[in-house]
Amino acid sequence: MRVPAILAFGLGTLLAPALSHAQHRQLGAHEHGRGTLNIAVEGKRISMELEVPGVDIIGFEHEASTAPQKAALAKGEKQLLAPQALFKLPAGAGCIVSAANVALEDEDPDHDHDKEAPAPGKSGEGAKEPAEHEEHHHSEFHAQYTFDCRAPDKLTSIEFPYFRAFAGAQRLDVNVITAKGQTKFEVSRDKPRIDLAGMM
């Protein structure tokens, strides 16, 4: 299993519970609409790692083969490479993006999922083969971001325009680790904001 790069941020055991949660989600059923965002604050640096099903970002999970699919993939990657448009930090914190990386990765082909098997008697239809193959194909976007902030103590909240950018995104499990400890949040289309007052 890929160990999240956020492990390297130097927060040691503070981060272990968040990693355990992210690994548990990866091992469980593939859940469209739901992703994980790990945030580590160390000094004036904020590091984020986003893991989200490919379908949430581009509307499909199979390899892009048509021109519209390739265009959707390029658009999704471009949007993910602009974290300041997806995660709104308070202006007073003076944060700028110093690094952004995005990769689309296939999950383990034996990955468990909740989709129902196709109805019996349909296998003779030649058109069903691609759909059945597609049903078992899962991919995830993995994005890593670094923000450098002039006044990290003013990081009192984060808003999530992320949900406006991606129609398939419904929820994010957010783990925030600071020198004061770790807090878990769930953000959604209905509640696209977290309060970090007192955590810095």
MOURPE-V970761 format. One record per residue. N is the residue number from 1. RES is the residue in three letters. SS is DSSP state (H for helix, E for strand, L for the rest). Layout:
n = <N | N>
res = <RES | RES>
ss = <SS | SS>
This chain:
n = <1 | 2 | 3 | 4 | 5 | 6 | 7 | 8 | 9 | 10 | 11 | 12 | 13 | 14 | 15 | 16 | 17 | 18 | 19 | 20 | 21 | 22 | 23 | 24 | 25 | 26 | 27 | 28 | 29 | 30 | 31 | 32 | 33 | 34 | 35 | 36 | 37 | 38 | 39 | 40 | 41 | 42 | 43 | 44 | 45 | 46 | 47 | 48 | 49 | 50 | 51 | 52 | 53 | 54 | 55 | 56 | 57 | 58 | 59 | 60 | 61 | 62 | 63 | 64 | 65 | 66 | 67 | 68 | 69 | 70 | 71 | 72 | 73 | 74 | 75 | 76 | 77 | 78 | 79 | 80 | 81 | 82 | 83 | 84 | 85 | 86 | 87 | 88 | 89 | 90 | 91 | 92 | 93 | 94 | 95 | 96 | 97 | 98 | 99 | 100 | 101 | 102 | 103 | 104 | 105 | 106 | 107 | 108 | 109 | 110 | 111 | 112 | 113 | 114 | 115 | 116 | 117 | 118 | 119 | 120 | 121 | 122 | 123 | 124 | 125 | 126 | 127 | 128 | 129 | 130 | 131 | 132 | 133 | 134 | 135 | 136 | 137 | 138 | 139 | 140 | 141 | 142 | 143 | 144 | 145 | 146 | 147 | 148 | 149 | 150 | 151 | 152 | 153 | 154 | 155 | 156 | 157 | 158 | 159 | 160 | 161 | 162 | 163 | 164 | 165 | 166 | 167 | 168 | 169 | 170 | 171 | 172 | 173 | 174 | 175 | 176 | 177 | 178 | 179 | 180 | 181 | 182 | 183 | 184 | 185 | 186 | 187 | 188 | 189 | 190 | 191 | 192 | 193 | 194 | 195 | 196 | 197 | 198 | 199 | 200>
res = <MET | ARG | VAL | PRO | ALA | ILE | LEU | ALA | PHE | GLY | LEU | GLY | THR | LEU | LEU | ALA | PRO | ALA | LEU | SER | HIS | ALA | GLN | HIS | ARG | GLN | LEU | GLY | ALA | HIS | GLU | HIS | GLY | ARG | GLY | THR | LEU | ASN | ILE | ALA | VAL | GLU | GLY | LYS | ARG | ILE | SER | MET | GLU | LEU | GLU | VAL | PRO | GLY | VAL | ASP | ILE | ILE | GLY | PHE | GLU | HIS | GLU | ALA | SER | THR | ALA | PRO | GLN | LYS | ALA | ALA | LEU | ALA | LYS | GLY | GLU | LYS | GLN | LEU | LEU | ALA | PRO | GLN | ALA | LEU | PHE | LYS | LEU | PRO | ALA | GLY | ALA | GLY | CYS | ILE | VAL | SER | ALA | ALA | ASN | VAL | ALA | LEU | GLU | ASP | GLU | ASP | PRO | ASP | HIS | ASP | HIS | ASP | LYS | GLU | ALA | PRO | ALA | PRO | GLY | LYS | SER | GLY | GLU | GLY | ALA | LYS | GLU | PRO | ALA | GLU | HIS | GLU | GLU | HIS | HIS | HIS | SER | GLU | PHE | HIS | ALA | GLN | TYR | THR | PHE | ASP | CYS | ARG | ALA | PRO | ASP | LYS | LEU | THR | SER | ILE | GLU | PHE | PRO | TYR | PHE | ARG | ALA | PHE | ALA | GLY | ALA | GLN | ARG | LEU | ASP | VAL | ASN | VAL | ILE | THR | ALA | LYS | GLY | GLN | THR | LYS | PHE | GLU | VAL | SER | ARG | ASP | LYS | PRO | ARG | ILE | ASP | LEU | ALA | GLY | MET | MET>
ss = <L | L | L | L | H | H | H | H | H | L | L | H | H | H | H | H | H | H | H | H | H | H | H | H | H | H | H | L | L | L | L | L | L | E | E | E | E | E | E | E | E | E | L | L | E | E | E | E | E | E | E | E | E | H | H | H | H | H | L | L | L | L | L | L | L | L | H | H | H | H | H | H | H | H | H | H | H | H | H | H | L | L | H | H | H | L | L | E | E | L | H | H | H | L | E | E | E | E | E | E | E | E | E | E | E | E | L | L | L | L | L | L | L | L | L | L | L | L | L | L | L | L | L | L | L | L | L | H | H | H | H | H | H | H | H | L | L | L | E | E | E | E | E | E | E | E | E | E | E | L | L | H | H | H | L | L | E | E | E | L | L | H | H | H | H | L | L | L | L | L | E | E | E | E | E | E | E | E | L | L | E | E | E | E | E | E | E | E | L | L | L | L | E | E | E | L | L | L | L | L>
